[in-house]
Amino acid sequence: MPKQPRAWQRMLSGRRLDLLDPTPMDIEIEDIAHGLAFVARWNGQTLGDYAYSVAEHSLLVETLFARLNPAAPVKWCLAALLHDAPEYVIGDMISPVKSAVGPSYGALDDRLTAAIHIRFGLPAALPVAIKKQIKAADKISAWMEATQIAGFSITEAGKLFGRPTPSLIADLSIRLRPPVEARNDFTARHHALLEQMP
């Protein structure tokens, strides 16, 4: 009988995460923050001396979500911060690669998302309206990244992601910094949001 391929990964916390059957008990925010801080957005094809990490992107998306939805309960801000959390183990695939991989990528992402959400007191699957609001913030972040560090023209980025309201992003800019700084800020923001949850 052929040996089954290994489908789990050992985390720095010592947890062993089974990608085919992830459980909330095997999820630790420190593992997520560390992994995301070392995963590069745009496949690393960005300007600067540091990669733009998924941790940094997630912090920006949560900020944008809160600005777009100032009355949103804190749990949805936490969901926005964690919107790309599965990428701490599966990496950040750009949209063309996700399309090429097909539905199996989406199923893996959904399983990990459900375990992460349950671990931190969120519903396994978010309401459709909340997912759309997080996606709106995600697209604004993508436009900012595209125009500031990924070499896209404003016109090209506008066609792909839509152009955000200038006042919404006027005081925001893309931050390129060492992974340890993004990791620490991601972890701190996660703890702050958890403390605010009822």
HELIX and SHEET records of a PDB file:
HELIX    1   1 PRO A   24  ASP A   26  5                                   3    
HELIX    2   2 ILE A   29  ALA A   37  1                                   9    
HELIX    3   3 ARG A   41  GLY A   44  5                                   4    
HELIX    4   4 VAL A   54  LEU A   68  1                                  15    
HELIX    5   5 VAL A   74  LEU A   81  1                                   8    
HELIX    6   6 GLU A   87  ILE A   90  1                                   4    
HELIX    7   7 SER A   95  VAL A  101  1                                   7    
HELIX    8   8 PRO A  103  ARG A  119  1                                  17    
HELIX    9   9 VAL A  128  GLN A  148  1                                  21    
HELIX   10  10 ILE A  154  PHE A  161  1                                   8    
HELIX   11  11 PRO A  166  ILE A  169  1                                   4    
HELIX   12  12 PRO A  179  GLN A  196  1                                  18    
SHEET    1   A 2 TRP A   8  ARG A  10  0                                        
SHEET    2   A 2 ARG A  16  ASP A  18 -1                                        
END                                                                             
